[in-house]
Amino acid sequence: MKTLLILLTLSTSAFAQPDFLTPVQAEKVNSYMDDICPDTYCGGDIAFYTHGLTCNGNSCTLEVSGSGHSEFDNDAVEAAINTSKVTSEYQNVTVNFETMSVGTVDEDGFESATFTFSCTMNDLPMEMTSYNKKEDLVYDLVVWGCIRELEKTVYDWQ
């Protein structure tokens, strides 16, 4: 009986689908995403921060928050809050708007705003083996699929 349990355990783990990124790799990518300063993160009106990347099979989800001052489209923000889930035009990315709020107006006439949302990247290529290529792919999906989707929403870009 003991031999049967060992064989069953070994065969189950041999067929288990690995995650796109291991937990250690996911933490490394999360830190990379939080530390970088591309145009979208540092050059725009919104400061973005990541709060954890988790992968399950061929999907990964990044938790993101942001805050900033700008002339946001209040109707678009309200619609995003009510819709809560947007599938990005960029590959297989889904943005889940968790909280979005527009606050007080500052002395320059800009409204302060805060956001929390998650970015889920689906159908990631499991055959990709290079960590650097995986990191680049996640970066592209987050910037072009999630951050851009949020910006399109709050600025009501067409």
Beta strands, then each sheet from edge to edge (+ up, - down):
strand 1: 46-56
strand 2: 59-70
strand 3: 85-87
strand 4: 93-105
strand 5: 111-121
sheet 1: 1+ 2- 5+ 4- 3+
end
